[in-house]
Amino acid sequence: MGADKASAEEESGGDYSPADPVADFESESEEAGLIPVPPEYGGMRLDAALARMFPDHSRSRLQGWLKDGHIRLDGEQRDAKHKVWGGELVSMEAQQAPQDMAMQAEDIPLDIVFEDDALIVINKPVGLVVHPGSGNWSGTLMNALLHHAPRLAEVPRAGIVHRLDKDTSGLLVVAKTLTAQTSLVRQLQARTVRRHYLALALGQVLQDGVVDAPIGRHTRDRTRMAVVGGGREARTHYVIRERFTRCTLLECRLETGRTHQIRVHLANIAHPLVGDQVYGRKISGDPRLDTFPRQALHAWRLALDHPQSGVEMAWETELPQDFSELLAVLRQGA
């Protein structure tokens, strides 16, 4: 008889007595953090019994805690399929779910290029995930923003209105108020936010151009994007900035903002980005290019109309060290 049952019997005028040795044992066990398996659950799988005993937690979460040893039966780690007979004592150390970290503030350094009452413009480093998601529930730009400006917790997505891939560096704007966020979203929809990237593409690009090709989920690999019929409209303009023996430095301007747009579009015209392991995988024959550890893509210029004043503002940022050093070596011809 558990404490909940005992309380119910007291309230209903039942014959429960604190002197009952079984009731005393169960009460003391629960105070010590040990919960007895109800007798009526006898014959159930352990995970099924736990799901009934702890309805505030999902069965999959309980199974994970079992596997990791955070739930024990009579002091021992058991498999989810283990059958219970009733009366065994369950100890559980509830763990915070990774996704619960998504909206927590974390003291992560930010390279802030500009900030006022409406905007924050950030120079995002390589390796920083912008928004929490599967496999990246903490250590993201969102977590850093919530530490830097706690009031962003009141703004959807902590004010984030567009993203950069984890291994893409460069400028990104964040809204500090709902009004500013609405303005920026409308500017993005109207395609008046100007986003320019420097991209090192494999091969000799012969002339300036534009890739106008719809982008959607890859038909077979749903983790990738691709040029597909029926995809969303996508347009990327590119201008040649510098030529090398086996690659070309391009300045790309986004007219639309689809997931992985530049990476997908350049791969589609047979000039994938240097270091792009998802859309490239092309061996150039130059080890300096083939060993570059991430896609050579940097958001170097950002321009928009300020949400409050309406005045056009623009920012530029230098290439990160790895990208800059690669270009320096290529220019030496070594």
N, C-alpha and C positions, 0 to 999 in steps of 0.2 A: 504494500500500500504506500504510494508516494505522498509527498506533502500536499500536492494539489487535491488528491482524493481525500486525505484526512481533513483538510480544510472544508471541503464540500460536505463531509459527513457531520462535522461540528455544526456547520450552518443549518443543516437539515435536521439536527437533533438526533443523529445516529448514535451507535454505541461505541464510537471511537474513544479510546482512553489513552492519555499520555503514558500510562504505565504499561501499555501494550509493548512487549519487548521487540516485536517485529517492527512496529511503527517507530519505536525509538531508534532502531538500527537504521531504518531508511531515512529518518530525519537527520541523524548525525551524518550519514553518508552524503546526503545532498549538500549539507553545510560544508563538507570537505571537498565539494566539487565532484562528487561521484553520484551519477544518476542511474538507478536500477532500471533494467529493461522490464517493462510490464509483462506479467505472466501471459497475457492474451497475445503477445507478439511471438510466443514460442513457435518455432518452426519457420520463421521468416528469415530471409537473407538479412545480414547485418545492415547493409545500406538501406534496405526497405524499412527496417525497424527504426533506423536513425532518422529517416525522412519523416516518419510519423512522430517521433519524439522531439524533433527540432524543426518544426514546420517553417520557421523563419529563414531557413537556409535551403537552397536548392539541393536536389539529390546529387547532381554532378559536383557541386562544391563539397558536399560531405564525403563523396567518394575520393576527391582529391586530398582532403585532409586525412582520410584513412590511409591512403597510399603514402603520404608523407609522414605518417606517425603522429599526427596531431590529435587523433582520436584513438583511444585504447580501450580494450575490453578486458576487464579484470587485470589491468596493468600490462596487457600484452598487445602488440600490433597484430591486427587481423585483416584478412582479405575481405573485400566487399561482399563476396559470395558466402562467407562464413555464416552458418546457421546459428541463431540464438535460441535459447530455450526458456528465457525469462529469469529474472533475478540477477543476471550478470551486471556488473557495475561498469558504467561508461564514464570515462574521463575525456573531456574535450577542451582543447586550447583553440578557440576560434581565431582564425587568421583573417587579416584584412585582405579582401579581394583586390587583385591588381587594378581592376578598373575603378576601384574606389579612390585610387590615387590621382585620377584624371584631373580633378578640380582642386587639388591641394597645392598650396604655394611651396615652391622650392627655391632655395638660394642658389640660383644658377646665373653666372655673369652674363650680362647683355652688352653688346656693342651698340650703343644708342647714338645714331647719327643726328637725330632731331627729336625734340619733344616739346609740346605745349599742352594746353588744356584739352585739345581735341585729338591730337595724333601722337603716335610714337613711330618713328622710322628706325628700323633695326637693320644692321648689317649681320645677317645670319651666317654663322660659321658652318663649315662642312661637318656633317655628323649629327647636327641637331635636328631632331624631328619637330615639326611645327605643331601638330595637333595629336593628342593621345589617340591610340588605336590599338588593335590587336598586336601584342608583342612589345608595345611601347606605351605603357600606361603611365609612366612617370619619366622624369628627366627631359621633358619636352619644352618647347618655347612657351606653350600655354602655362605650364607650371612656373616657369621663370617670370612670366608677365604677372601672374597672380601674386608673386612675392614682391616684385618691383612696384606694382600699383594695385593694392588689394581691392580697390573699388571696381576693378575690371570684372570681379565676380558677379557684378550686377548687369554686365553686358553679355549677350549671347556669344559663346565661343571666346570669351575673354577679349572680344574686339577684333579677333582675327577675321579678315575678309578675303584673303587669298593665301596661297601656300607656295612654298618651294620644296622640292624633293629633299630628302634627308642629306644627300651628298651633293646638292647644289647650293652654292654659296650666294650671298648678295642681299640686295635691298628688299625689304618687305614692310608694308605699312599696317599699323594696328590702330583701330578706332578706340578712343577712351570714353566715348559716350554713345548712347543710342542714336542721338541725332547725327553724330559724325559717322557712325556705322551705316546708317541709312543713306547718307550722302555718298559714301564710298561705294556701297553696293550699287547704287544707281549709276555712278560713274563707270563702274566696271561693266554693268549691263549696257551702257551707252557706248562703251569702248573708247572712252575719253581718257582713261588712265593709260599713260605711256610707259611701257615696260620694255627695256632694252637689255639684251644679254650678249655676253661674249662667249662664243662656242668654238671649240677646236674640233673640226670635223675631219675624218679620215678621207684621204684622196684629194685630188685636184678639182676644186669647184671652179668651173670655167667662167661663170658670170653671175651677176646679181640676179635675184629672182624671188618668187613667192611660191610657197606650197599651199595650195587650196584643196584640202582633202579632208573628208569627215572622219572623226575619230570616235571609236567606241571600244567596248571590251573585246578582247581577242576571242575568236569563235571557239578555240580549244583551250587556251590557257587563260582562265578568268582573272589571274593576277596581273595580266599584262593588258596594255592598250594596243590598238592597231588601227590602221586606216581600213575602214569597213563601210560597205554600202549601208545606208540607213543610220550611220553614226551622226554625232552632233557636228554641226558646222565648225570648221577649224581653219584658221589662216595664219601662216607665219611668213613674214618678209625677212629676207636675208641679204646682206651686203658684204662683199669681200673686204676684209681689213688687211690681211697679210697672207702671203703664200709661202709654203715650205715644200720640201721635196715630196713628202708623203701625207701632208695634211694641209688644211686651210683654216685660218682664223676668220670667223664670221661674226658680224654683228647681226643679231636676230631681233626683230621686233614682233611682239605678239599683238595680233589684232583680236584674237579670242584667247581664252584661257583654259584650255582643256588639260586634263591630267596627262602629264608627261608629253605635252604637245611638241616642244622642240625636239625632244629625243625621238619621238615617233616619226615626225615629219622628215627629219634629216635622214633617219634610217630608211625611210620610204623612197628617198631619191638616191639611195646607195652611198650616202655620206654620213654614216653613224658617228656619234660623238666618240672621241678618244676616251678610252676607259669605261665605256658604257657596257656593263656586263649583262644587261637585260636585253637591250636593243642592238647592241653592236656585235661583240664576239667575233670581230674580224681581225685577222692577223695582218699587220701592216708590213712586217719585216724589220721595223725599227724598234729595238727593245725599249727605247725611251718612251715610245708611245704605247707599246703593248703591255708594259708593266705599270702604267699610270693607274693608281688604285681606285679611281672613281670617275664618273662622267665629268669631262672638262667643260663645265657650264657655270657661268657666273652672272647673276643679275646685277649689272654694273650701273644702270641708270633707271630712275623712277621719277615720273612727273605726274602731277594731278592738281586739281583745283581744291584749295583749302576749304573744308566743309563750313567754316564760319565766315571767312572773309570773301571766299570766291576767287581769291588771287591764285594764279598759277604758281606752283612751287615745284622745284626739281632738285634731286640729289644724285650724286655720283659717288662711287666707292672704288678703291683700288682692288686689283685682283688679289686673291689669297696667295700665300707664299708658295704653295705647291704648284699652282697654275702659273704663277709668275716665273718661277724657276725653270719650269719646263719650257716656256717660251724663250727664256734667256739662252738655254742650251741649244734650242733649235736655231736661234739666230746666229749662234756662233758656228753652226755647221759642224760641230764636233761629233 
